Amino acid sequence: MFGDTLDELASLDATLEDAGDGSKAQGDARFNQLLAAAEGGDAEAQYELSVVYAAGRGDVPDGEREEQALLWLTRAANQGHPGAMAELGSLYMGTDDVMALRWLRPAAAQGHGGAQGNLGYMYEHGHGLPRDDAEAARLYRLAAEQGLAQAQHNLGVMYLHGQGVPKDTAEAARWFRLASDQGHPDAVAALGRTAPTHTLPSSPEPDEPKEMWRCFDETDFNHRNVLLTLTRLESNGEVSVAGTTHAAEFQVQGLNRRWDFGPDDDGTFDYMFLIEPGGTGLYYDFSRSTDGTARPSQRFRCEQSPTESAASAVGDDLGDVSGAAVAGRTGTDVRLPSVATTSVPPTCDVESRIDGEFEGWEGDTVVKLTNGQIWEQSEYHYEYSYSYMPRVTIFQLRGQCKMLVDGVDEPVGVSRLR
């Protein structure tokens, strides 16, 4: 019943396994300390102790372990421990929806990803409450942003069918990919179904803008130096590296964009660039391959320019660069140099949560979000306000990014570090 919490217990260094050479005595001492703290009312100790009993450890007969585990789990949940409430709520799912909701709701409100995912499931299927796809998708996203594979898969399904969110196959594939990277079997299968192999039509509409991408080194968080640009022109493509443009074969493979360039005399290509749905760019060098395969030799973050005029502006910037090594047909390593170009303003349209504790603004506060972004306070403001994983909204006001944290009345200017 409590198997999902064993990894968490191990990370807290509370395992009581007998590894020999005196560790049994250390384990007994640790158990006695844990038991004393739990009996003294420590909610974290009560939660850990429930997992210890569920794992088959402790000093009670086998027939009483489950009873003791449930006892201490309930005591921790009654004190508001988010992990205990989430586990207790999951135990009632499918048997007692009222009790499941009683424990999942407060745990989800405290930011527990597992509780958010399970509560989202209950909203999606109408278990114990009216069905609400929009609320289900919102909860799935909160859990998915914390890296929970099941929630990432479920959110992908919502995007695939347009449940509670706009139908978006590319966004569905992005979440399926994240879940499949963690080995989620359903996500692996779903990713295959959403990514059939096809190519773009050879004759686009006359007013269709070029499909233009700009790519940056993955450590260039502010996107200051464009390393290369990629463009689709009808059925062909172009790759521009350090001001030199190469004709390329462009195609779409599933949800990936691919450019092959630098052909040899036999018609094969020495180099390939691939952009995945999430915007990750992978650069391959086949020039020295002996078996026709190669691993990515450089990784990028890429963004798409929406208009042809924006593409032209970037191309003009790159065209002014000279003296840099360029991809070609020589069979030597391709170097993608750092090119000074126009800076890209940060995006001030973010909704997420703070990854961990928030203690207010201290003048130079750095905030890490659950979506992976890192922001730094850029405006003079001091205010103490403690909360755990509060929701944040980032928006633009008079040319500046502002962050509003739940529980804090005033938005504060921030700049993005990552």
C-alpha positions in Angstrom: 0.0 0.0 0.0 2.8 2.4 0.8 5.4 1.3 -1.8 5.5 4.6 -3.6 7.0 6.3 -0.5 10.0 4.0 -0.1 12.2 6.0 -2.3 11.4 9.2 -0.4 12.3 7.4 2.8 15.6 6.3 1.5 16.4 9.9 0.4 15.8 11.0 4.0 18.4 8.5 5.2 15.9 6.7 7.4 16.4 3.2 6.1 16.8 0.5 8.8 18.2 -2.3 6.6 20.7 -4.6 8.3 23.9 -4.3 6.2 26.1 -6.1 8.7 29.3 -4.9 10.5 27.5 -3.1 13.3 24.9 -1.4 11.1 22.1 -3.3 12.8 22.8 -1.5 16.1 22.8 1.8 14.2 19.5 0.9 12.6 18.0 0.0 16.0 19.1 3.3 17.4 17.7 5.2 14.5 14.3 3.4 14.8 14.2 4.2 18.5 14.8 7.9 17.9 12.2 7.9 15.2 9.6 6.2 17.4 10.3 8.6 20.3 9.9 11.6 18.0 6.7 10.2 16.5 5.2 9.5 19.9 6.2 13.1 20.9 4.0 14.4 18.1 6.5 15.1 15.3 4.5 14.8 12.1 7.5 14.1 9.9 8.7 11.4 12.2 5.1 9.9 12.2 5.2 9.9 8.4 8.6 8.3 8.2 7.6 5.7 10.9 4.5 4.7 8.8 6.8 4.0 5.8 9.2 2.0 8.0 6.4 -0.2 9.2 4.9 -0.5 5.6 8.4 -1.6 4.4 8.4 -4.5 6.8 10.7 -3.1 9.4 10.3 -2.4 13.0 9.7 -4.4 16.2 6.0 -5.6 15.8 4.8 -8.9 14.5 4.1 -9.2 10.7 0.3 -9.2 11.2 0.4 -5.8 12.9 2.7 -4.0 10.5 0.0 -2.8 8.2 -2.1 -1.6 11.2 0.8 0.3 12.6 1.6 1.9 9.3 -1.9 3.1 8.8 -2.0 4.4 12.4 1.0 6.6 12.1 0.1 7.7 8.6 -3.2 8.9 9.9 -1.7 10.7 12.8 0.7 12.5 10.5 -2.1 13.4 8.1 -4.2 14.8 11.0 -1.4 17.2 11.6 -1.4 18.4 8.0 1.7 16.6 6.7 1.3 16.9 2.9 3.0 13.5 2.1 0.8 11.7 4.6 -2.4 13.3 3.4 -1.5 12.5 -0.2 -0.8 8.8 0.6 -3.9 8.5 2.7 -6.0 10.1 0.0 -4.6 7.7 -2.6 -5.5 4.7 -0.5 -9.2 5.7 -0.5 -9.4 6.4 -4.2 -11.8 4.0 -5.9 -13.3 2.9 -2.6 -14.4 6.0 -0.7 -14.3 9.2 -2.8 -15.4 11.4 0.1 -12.4 10.3 2.2 -10.1 10.5 -0.8 -11.1 14.1 -1.4 -10.9 15.0 2.3 -7.1 14.2 2.2 -6.1 15.0 -1.4 -7.5 18.5 -1.5 -5.4 20.0 1.4 -2.3 18.1 0.2 -2.7 19.4 -3.3 -3.2 22.9 -1.9 0.2 22.6 -0.2 1.7 21.8 -3.6 2.1 18.0 -3.3 2.5 16.8 -6.9 1.1 13.3 -6.2 -2.0 14.7 -4.6 -2.4 17.2 -7.4 -2.2 14.4 -10.0 -4.7 12.2 -8.2 -7.1 15.0 -7.6 -6.9 15.9 -11.3 -7.8 12.3 -12.1 -10.9 12.6 -9.9 -12.0 15.8 -11.6 -11.4 14.3 -15.0 -13.5 11.2 -14.4 -16.1 12.8 -12.0 -15.3 10.7 -9.0 -16.9 12.2 -6.0 -17.5 15.5 -7.6 -18.8 17.0 -10.9 -16.5 16.3 -13.9 -14.4 19.3 -14.7 -11.8 18.9 -17.5 -10.4 22.4 -17.1 -9.6 21.9 -13.4 -8.3 18.4 -14.2 -5.9 19.9 -16.7 -4.8 22.6 -14.3 -4.0 20.1 -11.6 -2.2 17.8 -14.0 0.0 20.7 -15.1 0.9 21.5 -11.6 2.0 17.9 -11.0 3.6 17.6 -14.4 5.8 20.7 -13.8 7.1 18.9 -10.8 8.3 16.0 -13.0 5.6 13.4 -12.2 5.5 11.1 -15.3 1.9 10.0 -14.8 0.7 13.6 -14.7 2.8 14.4 -17.7 1.2 11.6 -19.6 -2.3 12.6 -18.5 -1.8 16.2 -19.5 -0.6 15.0 -22.9 -3.8 13.1 -23.3 -5.8 16.2 -22.4 -4.0 18.2 -25.1 -4.3 15.4 -27.6 -8.1 15.3 -27.3 -8.7 19.0 -26.4 -10.1 18.2 -22.9 -10.0 21.3 -20.7 -7.3 22.8 -22.9 -7.1 23.7 -26.6 -6.4 20.7 -28.8 -2.7 20.8 -29.5 -0.9 17.7 -30.9 2.5 19.3 -30.6 2.0 20.2 -26.9 0.6 16.7 -26.3 3.8 15.2 -27.8 5.9 17.5 -25.6 4.4 16.1 -22.4 4.4 12.5 -23.8 8.1 12.9 -24.5 8.9 14.1 -21.0 7.0 11.2 -19.5 8.5 8.7 -21.9 12.0 9.9 -21.0 11.2 8.6 -17.5 10.1 5.2 -18.9 6.3 5.7 -18.7 5.1 2.9 -21.0 1.8 4.5 -22.0 3.6 7.7 -22.9 6.1 5.9 -25.1 3.2 4.3 -27.0 1.2 7.6 -27.2 4.3 9.4 -28.5 4.5 6.9 -31.3 0.9 7.4 -32.2 1.1 11.2 -32.2 4.2 11.3 -34.4 3.5 9.7 -37.8 6.2 10.2 -40.4 5.2 12.8 -43.1 6.6 15.7 -45.1 5.4 19.2 -45.6 3.7 20.0 -49.0 6.1 21.2 -51.6 3.9 24.2 -52.6 2.8 26.4 -49.6 0.2 29.0 -49.9 1.5 32.3 -51.4 1.1 34.3 -48.3 2.6 31.7 -45.9 5.6 33.1 -44.0 8.9 31.3 -44.0 9.3 28.8 -41.1 12.3 30.5 -39.4 14.2 29.3 -36.4 17.0 30.9 -34.4 19.2 28.7 -32.2 21.3 29.5 -29.3 23.8 27.7 -27.1 21.8 26.1 -24.3 23.8 28.0 -21.6 22.9 31.4 -23.3 19.8 31.9 -21.2 19.2 35.5 -22.4 19.5 34.5 -26.0 22.1 37.1 -26.9 24.1 35.2 -29.5 22.4 33.6 -32.4 24.6 30.6 -33.5 22.6 29.6 -36.5 19.4 30.1 -38.3 17.2 27.6 -40.2 14.6 28.4 -42.8 12.2 26.4 -44.9 11.7 27.7 -48.5 8.9 25.8 -50.2 10.1 22.2 -50.4 13.8 23.0 -49.7 15.5 24.7 -46.7 18.5 26.8 -45.8 20.9 26.6 -42.9 22.8 29.8 -42.1 25.9 29.5 -39.9 28.0 32.5 -39.1 26.8 34.4 -42.1 27.2 31.6 -44.7 24.0 30.0 -46.0 23.9 26.4 -47.1 21.2 24.8 -49.2 19.5 22.0 -47.1 17.0 19.3 -47.5 14.2 20.1 -45.2 11.6 17.7 -43.9 9.2 17.0 -41.0 9.6 13.7 -39.2 6.7 13.3 -36.9 6.8 16.4 -34.7 10.5 17.1 -35.4 11.9 19.5 -37.9 15.0 18.3 -39.7 17.6 20.0 -42.0 20.3 17.9 -43.8 23.1 19.9 -45.4 26.7 19.7 -46.6 26.3 17.0 -49.3 29.2 14.9 -50.5 29.6 14.0 -54.2 27.7 10.8 -53.6 24.6 12.8 -52.6 24.7 12.0 -48.9 24.8 14.7 -46.2 27.6 15.4 -43.8 25.6 17.4 -41.3 22.1 17.4 -39.8 20.2 19.7 -37.5 17.0 18.5 -35.7 14.5 20.6 -33.7 12.2 18.7 -31.3 8.7 20.0 -30.4 10.0 21.5 -27.1 12.5 23.7 -29.0 15.6 21.6 -28.3 18.0 21.7 -31.2 20.4 18.7 -31.8 23.4 19.1 -34.2 24.9 16.0 -35.8 28.2 15.6 -37.6 28.3 12.6 -39.9 31.6 13.6 -41.7 33.7 11.1 -39.8 31.1 8.5 -39.2 32.1 5.0 -40.3 28.7 3.3 -40.0 26.4 6.2 -41.1 25.3 7.0 -37.5 26.3 9.8 -35.1 25.3 11.2 -31.8 24.5 14.9 -31.3 27.8 16.8 -31.0 26.2 20.0 -29.8 22.8 21.0 -28.2 20.9 24.2 -28.6 17.8 26.0 -27.5 15.8 27.3 -30.5 12.9 29.7 -30.9 10.7 30.3 -33.9 10.3 33.7 -35.5 6.7 34.3 -36.4 7.2 36.6 -39.4 9.3 36.8 -42.5 10.4 40.3 -41.7 11.9 39.0 -38.4 13.7 36.3 -40.2 15.2 38.9 -42.6 16.4 41.0 -39.8 18.2 38.1 -38.2 19.7 37.1 -41.5 21.0 40.6 -42.0 22.7 40.5 -38.6 24.4 37.2 -39.4 25.5 38.4 -42.8 27.7 41.1 -41.2 29.8 38.4 -39.5 33.1 37.4 -41.1 36.1 35.2 -40.3 34.2 32.5 -38.5 34.5 28.8 -39.3 31.6 27.5 -41.3 29.9 24.2 -42.1 31.0 23.0 -45.5 31.9 20.0 -47.6 35.6 19.6 -46.5 34.9 16.6 -44.1 36.4 18.5 -41.2 34.7 19.2 -37.9 32.0 21.8 -38.0 32.4 24.6 -35.5 29.5 26.7 -34.6 30.9 30.0 -33.3 29.5 32.5 -31.0 28.0 35.3 -33.1 27.2 38.8 -31.7 23.7 39.7 -32.8 20.6 41.3 -31.5 19.4 40.5 -28.0 16.0 38.9 -27.5 13.8 40.4 -24.8 12.6 38.0 -22.0 9.1 36.6 -22.1 7.0 38.1 -19.3 4.1 35.7 -19.5 4.5 32.9 -17.0 2.3 31.1 -14.5 4.0 28.6 -12.2 5.0 27.9 -8.6 8.1 28.6 -6.5 10.1 25.4 -6.2 10.3 25.2 -2.4 10.0 27.8 0.3 9.5 31.5 -0.2 10.5 34.0 2.5 9.7 37.3 0.8 11.8 39.9 -1.0 15.2 40.8 0.3 16.5 43.1 -2.3 18.4 40.5 -4.4 16.1 37.5 -4.0 16.6 34.7 -6.5 13.5 32.6 -7.2 13.5 29.1 -8.8 10.2 28.0 -10.3 8.8 24.5 -10.8 9.0 24.9 -14.5 12.8 25.2 -14.4 13.0 29.0 -14.8 15.2 31.1 -12.5 14.3 34.8 -11.9 16.2 37.4 -9.9 14.7 40.4 -8.1 15.6 43.6 -10.1 13.6 46.2 -8.2 14.2 47.7 -4.8 11.7 46.1 -2.4 11.9 44.5 1.0 9.0 42.4 2.4 8.9 39.2 4.6 6.2 36.7 3.6 6.7 33.0 4.2 4.9 30.3 2.1 5.6 26.9 0.6 5.5 26.6 -3.2 3.2 29.6 -3.7 1.7 30.3 -7.1 3.4 33.1 -9.1 2.3 35.1 -12.1 4.9 37.0 -14.2 3.7 39.7 -16.5 5.0 42.8 -18.3 4.3 46.3 -17.0 5.7 49.4 -18.5 8.5 47.4 -20.2 9.5 45.5 -17.1 8.8 41.9 -16.0 6.9 41.8 -12.7 6.4 38.8 -10.5 3.3 38.6 -8.2 3.5 35.9 -5.5 0.4 34.6 -3.9 0.2 36.1 -0.4 2.2 39.2 -1.4 0.2 42.3 -2.2 2.6 44.1 -4.5 4.3 42.7 -7.7 8.1 43.1 -7.8 10.3 43.7 -10.8 12.4 40.6 -11.8 14.8 39.6 -14.6 15.2 36.1 -15.9 18.5 34.3 -15.2 17.6 31.0 -16.8 
